[in-house]
Amino acid sequence: MKKFFITTFACVLGVFIAGVVLSFLSIIVLAGIVASTETTYTPQPHTILKLDLGTVTERSQEDVVGFLLGNSQKSDGLNNIIKAIETAKENKNIAGIYIDAGGMNMGIATLDRIHRALLDFKESGKFVYAYADTYTQREYLLSAAADSVMLNPVGAIDFRGLASQIMFMKGLYDKLGIEMQVLKVGTYKSAVEPYINTQMSDANREQTMAYMTPIWNHLLEQLSKDRNLTVEQLNSLADTLLITVDAKDLVAKGLVDSLMYRPQMDQFLKAKAGIDPDDDLIFASANDVASIKQSKNKAKEAIAVVYAEGGIDLDKTSGIQTAELVEDLTEIEKDDDIKAVVLRVNSPGGSAYGSEQVWAAIEAIKAAGKPVVVSMGDVAASGGYYISCNADRIFANPTTLTGSIGIYGMIPNFEGLVTGKLGVTFDGVQTNRYGNFGSFNRAMTPDERNQMQHYIERGYELFTTRCAEGRGMSLEAIKKIAEGRVWDGQTALKIGLVDELGDLDAAIAWAAQKANLENYKTLDYPKQKTAMEQLLSTLNTNVRARIAAAYLGENYKYLQAIEQCKEMDPIQYRMEDIELY
């Protein structure tokens, strides 16, 4: 029996060691593969730029961890997509663009930017064609920029107007025994509503319709030009549950140009690109075309383009990590060759403390005599607006969501969960009155809540003061458009929250003019992580979560709820999660 246990233990240990060794070998091999793919692309004659986009983020980044785990999702960077379209316009070997619509996931301002790039590309005289088995609404809005929109004969178009739906968590938290103790300033500050309400407040319903309507109107005006249909016709079509309409009727209604199956579409593209019917199509991805070798920019002076994407300090593995961002901004401030900064913001906000640190770093750059310009993406609201407000000039897209100048605090009380459901009790002593303030196992006292509310109100005063100073407005004027209210880009321009409607390239051009630069290069920040850095930054979190889930079984959901609440900074300049579809 002893020998049996020794043998068994040796086998288990051997398998474990082999697994560790193989894992490290896989990482090394994968890193080598990724490194080897970082080469330039040379297009052959008759090449077609194929836009089969997945999730579109601000910057391209290989998902090494997802690839290693076998669950990588297609992701494309807006920077590479725009660069690819601009390069394809000028490259003589690229015949045109093919939009293979399926699985696209992008914000409306991102869609708007790609759409404008496609319209600019068409000025070259090269073709743009789109095809889909079924178009989602956003896929169709983008594809409408094409010379012709093709559809599978049994396909459909999901075109039905914009909608916004919020998932409310209060019922779940009630069942788990978790109470969210909320303090806020701002009638429209609705980020807390999912935790304390079961439906939208009247104020939130009002503001949502107020920003959703001009965004929809902007998209309709754009589509009206693309398809030569009136806005009234398009609204009427959106009210017919178009996804149920036969494909032939979509042609008759002017939404689609031709019906064909994919093999027919391939032959169509071959004819347009000048490829023999028996030869294969030559496709190049956006990343391929973006990597085509360009003449080297030898300029010494530079404009730093700093990307701030995602929530602000919401977790340790994604979004804006303000400690790292401030480090980059400080480096930029001290670099004599960098003459101006463009901060590209695509963030709903987050930590109040982190937002203030970024604001201060931007002030230091301005004090060093370098102009700072903000370019807003899909969203630059609450903390995202906080880090933007002191820029010398702010550019936004017409469909950008911004504003949300407000603040809230949210402190969870787990007493109902840990004591009421799990039977865990707590006791202790303290030398002073507030010794155990902030404990998650009890509710705040009326006195603590009162003092916290005053603290939140001071945070609101700081936020509005920062905005007033940055925008050159009175505090009273800012407060009239604050209250946590979200605005669309067009309205934000009218009320003074932004200076101009334009894209990242317009912001860079303005920064160059402000800094008196004629010959310059752009430098992107933060530096993107290597394959090995991605693996190391996520490995610890993934392993810990998996071990906890395996050990706790069905009770893991309780730990997960606690961890999510504990990771959250209790004081937030953050907009609610908004999804328009």
N, C-alpha and C positions, 0 to 999 in steps of 0.2 A: 504493500500500500504506500509506503514511504517513497519507493522508487517511482510509483505511478504519479504521485503529487510532484516529485522533482521533475519528472519528464514533462508533465503537463505545464508546470510553471515555466520550464525552459522553452517549450513551444510557444506559450503565450508571450513570453518576453521576446523571443525571436521574431514573432509576427509584429509586435509593437515596434521593435527597433527597425525592422525592415520597412514598416510603414513610415516611420519618421524619416529614414534615409531616402525612400522613394519620394516623399513629399518635398524634401529639400532639393532632390535632383529635378523634380518637376518644376519647381520654382526657378531653378537655375536655367533649365532648358527653355522655359517660357520666357524668361527675361531675355535670353539670347534671341529667341524668335522675334520678340517685340523690337529689340534693338536692330535686328536685321531688316525689319520692314520699314525703318525710318529712312527711306531713300526717295529720290525724286522720280517723277513719272514723265515719260516721253510719249505723247500721243501719236498714233499712226494716222495716216490720212483716213477720212471718213469716220472718225471717232464721234460717238454721241455721248454727251454728258447726261448720265442717267440720275435723276433725282428720285430715288426710292427711299425717302426720308423716314426715320423712326422718331424717337424723342429728340427734340431739338433744344439744346442748351446754348449758353452764350459762347462756349469754347469747346472745341473738339478735344476729347480725352479718351484714350483707350481704356475700356473696362477690363483690366487684366484679371481682377479677382473673379468677376463674373465669368470670364472666359475659362479660367482655371476650374471653376465649380460647375461649368457646363450649363449655366443659366444666364449667359450674357444677353442683354437686350440691345437692339440696335439704337445707337445714339449718334447724333450729328451735331457739330458745333456751328452756330450761326456764322461765326467768323470765317470758317472754311467754306460754307455754302456760298456766302457773298463773294468771297475771293474766287471761288471756282467759277461762278457765273460771269464775273468780270473778266477772268482770264480766258474763258471760253469765247467771249465776245471778240477778243482780239486774236486768238490763236487760229491760224489758217487750217490746221488739221482737224479742228472740231467743227463738225457740220451743223450741229444744232443741239437742242435739249429735249430730252424725253422725260416727262413727269409720270412715273409709275406710282400712282396714288394707292396707298394701302398701308395702314399702320402708322400714319403720320400723327404726331402728338406735339403740338406747339402752342405757345401763347398767341393771342390775337395780334399783339404788336410785332411779334416775331414773324407771323404770317404776312403781315402788312409790309414788313421790310423785304422779305423774299419776293413778294408780289411786285414791288417797285423795281427790284433788281431784274426780274424777268421782263418787265416792260422796257427797261433800258436795254436789255440784251436784244430785244426784237428790233431795235433801231439798226442793228448790224445787218439786217436782211436775212439772217439765219433763222431756221425754223424752231418753233416750240410746239410740241404736241403732248397731249395728256391722255392717259388711259387708266381705267379702273374697272374692276369687277363690280364694285359698289363704292360710291363716293360718300364719305362722311361730309358733314357740312363744311368743316374747315378744309378738307381736301378739295372740295369743289370750289370753294372761294379762292383757293390758291390756283387750282388748275384752270380756272376761267381766264387767267392771263394768257393761256396758250392760244396759238393760231386756230387750233381745232381741238375740241373736247370729244374723245371717243369713249364709248361705254360698251360693256358686254351686253349682248342682246337680251339676256335675262337679268341684267343688273338693275341698279336703282340709285337714286340720289336722296340723301337724307338732308333735306333743306327745310327747316321749320322755325327759323328765328332763334333768338338767344333765350336762354333760361338760366336761372341760378337756383341751386338747391343746396341746402345746408343740412348736414347730419348732426342731430342734437344728441349729446351723450348723457344728459342728466338722468334719464331713465336707467341707463346702464350703471352709472355711478351710484344711484340710489340702491340698486340691487347689490352692488359690491360693498355698500356701506361707506362710500367715499363722499365727503362733503367738500365742495369747492368754495372756499371763503373768498369772495370777490370784493375788491375795492377799485373804483375807477373814477375818471373824470372824462366827460364827453358823452353827450346825449346819443351820439351816433357810434360810439365806440363799441361795436358789436362783437369783437373777438371773443368776449367772455360768454356770449349768449348760448353757445352749444353746451356749456357746463352748468348753466343755471336756469335755462328755459327749455321748453319743449317745442317752441315755434318762434318765428321771427317777430321781433318787436315792430311796432308801427314805424319807428324812426328808421330802423334798418330796411324795412320794406320800401320806405320812401326813397332813401338814398340809393338803394340798389336799382330801382327803376330809373332814377335820375341819371345815373352814369351808364346804365345798360342801353338806354334809348339812343343817345348820340353815337355810341359805339356801333349799334346795329345800323343806324342811318348811314354812318360812314362806310360800312361794309356794303350796304345796298347801293350807295352811289358809285362805289368802285365796281361792283358787279354789273350795274346798269351800263356802264361804259364798256365793260368786257363783252357783254352778251347782247348789247343793243336792245335792251328791254327797259321799260320805265320802272321807276321805283314802285309805283302803284301795282304794276303787273307782278313784280317780284314779291311784294307783300301778299298779294292775292294767292300766288303759287305757294308761299310758305304756309298759308292757311288751309291747304288742301291735303295735308298729310302725304306729301309728295313721295315718300318712300314706298307707298303702296301702288303708285302709278306705273303702268306698263311702260317699258323702255321706249317703245315706238312713240308713245304720247309725249315723252320727254323731248324727242327730236322735233315733234310737231310744235311743242310749246317754246322751242328755241333755246332750251337748256343744254342740249347735246347736238353735236354735228353729225356723228356717224355711229352706227352700231356694228361691232365686229368682235370676233373672238381673238384670243391672243395670237394664234398663228397668223391670222390675217393682219393683225397690228404689226407683227414682226416684218411681214412682207412689205407693208406700207412704209415702215421706217427704212428698210433697205432701199426702196425706190427713192425716197427723199434724200437719203445720205449718199446715193450713188454706189451702192454695194450690189454685187451680183446676187440674184435670187438664191443661188445655191451656196453662197458663202455665209459665214456667220456674222451677225451684228458685232460691232466693236463698241462696247460700252466702257465708260470710265466713271467712277464714282466721284462725288464732290471732293473727297479727301485726295483722290488721285490727281484731279485737275488742280486742286489747290497747291499740290506739291510740285507742279511743273516749275522747273528752274527759271528764276527771274534774274535779271541783271542786278548785281549786288549794289545796295545802297551804301555808298561810302561816306555819307554825311556824318559829321562828328556830333552835331547838335541833335537832340532827340526830344520827342514828346512821349511821356510815359502814359500808356493806356492801362489803367488799373481796373480789373474786373472784380466787382463785389456782387456775387450771385448767391441767393439762398437766404435762409433765416440767419439772424445775427446771434451767434453763440447759443443756438438752440440745442446743439449736441456737439460732441467732440470729434465727429468723423466727417461731417458734411457742412455745407453752407459757408457763411462768413465767420471765420475765426478771427476775432478782432485783434488778438495779440499778434497774430501773424500779419494781418493787414496793416496794423500800426507800424510794425517792424519794416515792412516794405515801404510805407509812406515816409518813414524817417530816413530810410536809405535814399529814396528819391529826393527828399529835401536837401540832403548833403551832397548829392551828385551834381557837380558843376556843369556837366554836359547835358543834363536834363533841364530844359528851359520852360516846360509847361506840363500840366497833368490833365488827363481826361479820365474821370472816374465813371466807369460804366456800371450803373446800378440796376440790378434786377432783384429786388428784395422786398418782402412784406414787413421787414423789421424784425424785432426780437428784443434782446437784452437792452434795457435802458442804460446800464453802466457801459456796456460795450459800445453803444451808439455814441455816447459822450466822448469816449476815448478816440474814436475815429474822427469826430468833429474837431477835437483838439489837434490831431495830427494834420488835418487839412488847414487849420488856422496857422500852424507852424510853416507849412509850405507857402502859404500866401505871404506870411511875414518875411519869408526868404526872397520875396519878389517874383515868385513863379505863379502865373495865372492857373487857376483850377476851374475846369469846366465839367459839368455833369451831363452825361447822356443816359436817359432813362430807357429801360427796356419794357417788358410786359408790365412790371409793377415796381414802383419806388415809393412805398407808402410807410407811414408811421416811422419806425426806426430807419427805414429806407429813405424817407424824406429828411429825417434828422441829419443823416450823414451827407445829404445833398444840399441842404438849405444855405450853407455859407459859401457855395461856389460862386465864382464871378459871373457865370452864366449857366442856365439850366435848359437843356434841350429835352423834349419829350416827344413821343409818338402820339398821334391823335387818339389812339386807343389805349395808351398807357393808363394804368390805375395809380393814382398818387394821392397825396394828402394824408388823411387819417391821422391828423395831429391830435393825439390824445394818449392817455396812459392808463394802464390798469395794473393792479396787483392781484395775484391769485395764489393763495396758500391752502394746500389741501389738508383736510382733517381726516385721518384714517381711523379714528376711534371706532366707528361703526364696523370697519373691516377687521382690524386686528383684535379688538376686544369683543365686539358684538358677534362676529362670525368665527374668528379663529381662537377666541378665548384667551388671548394674551393681555395681561394687565401690566400697568406701570405704576411705580411709586418712587419717591426720592425726596431729597432735601435740597435746599438752596440757601445761600447766604443773603441774597438780595431779591427784591420784589419781582424782577423780570428775569430771574436766573434761567428759567426754562422756556422763555419766549421762543416761539418758532417750532416748538415740538409738534410733530405730526400726529401725535396720539391724543390730541385734545383740541377743542375749539378755542378761538381767541376770546378773551374776556372783553366786555364792552369798552373798558379803558384801553386795552391793546388795539382794538379795532379803531377806536377814535384817533389814537396816535398814528396808526398806520394810514388812516385816511388823510390826515394832515401831511404825512410824508408823501403820499401819492399826489396831493395837490401841489406841493412844492415842486415835484417832478414835472407837473403840467406847466407850472409857471416858468420853469427852466426851458422846457421844450418850446413854448410859445415865444419866449424871449429870444431864444436862438433863432427861431424862424423870422421874427420881426427884424432883428438885427441883420440877418443874412439877406432878407428880401428888401430891406430898406422901407419897411412899412411900420406903422404904429402898432403897438401891442393890441390896442383895441380892434384895429382892422384885421389883424391875424386871428384874434379870438372869434370874430364873426364867421370866419370860414374854417375854423378849427373844429372843436367839439368831437373830434374823432371821425369826421365825415370824409368819405372816400369820393374823389373826383376823377372824371375822365380827363385825358390830356387836353382836349379842346376847351373844356370849361376851365381847367387849371390855368390855361393861358389867359383867359379872359379875366380871371380873378387875381392874377399876379403870382401864382405859385410857381410858374415856369416862365421862361423868357421867349422861347421860340419852339416851333414844331420842326423837328428834324431828326435825322439818324446819327449814328456814331460818326460817320464820315464828315457830316456837317459840324459836329462838335470838335473834331480834330482840326478841321479847317479854321474854325473860329479861334481855337487855342493858338494855332500857328500865327494867325494874323495878330492876335493880342501880344504874342511874344516876339513879334517882328522876325519870324522865321520864313526863309524862302526855301532853303535846302535843309531838309531834316529827315530823320527816320523815326519810326515808332518802336517803342520797346514795351512788350506786354508783361504785366504783372498780375498775380503772382506767378512765379516760375512753375510750370506744370510738373507734377510728380512723375518720377520714373516708375517703371513696372515694379521694381523692388520696394520703393517707398509706398506705393499703393498697398502692396501685400502686407508690409509691416504695420501700416497704420490701421488695417482692418482685422488682422489676424487675431489679436487679443480679444477684441469685442466679440467676434464670431464664436471663438472657442468657449468663452465664458457663458454666452447665451445658450449654446448647445448643451453644455454640461448641466446648467441649471434646469433647462427644459427636460432633460433626460432624468434628472434626479427627482424633480418635483412633480412630474407628470401633469395631471389636469390642474394641480394647484399653481402651476407656473404662471397662469394668467393673473393671479393675485400679485406675484412678484413683479410681473411686467407692468402692471398698472402703477405700482408703487414707484418703480424705477423711472417711468416716464414723467411722473409728477415731480420726483425728487431732482431730476436733471434740469427742470425748467427754472430759469431765473425768475424769482417771484415778482419782480417789477419789470413790466414789458411795455416798450413802444412797439407794438405789433398790430398789424391789420389782421382781420379775420381771414380765414382760408376761403378764397373766392374762386369758384370754377364756373365759367360761362361756357355753355355748350349748346 
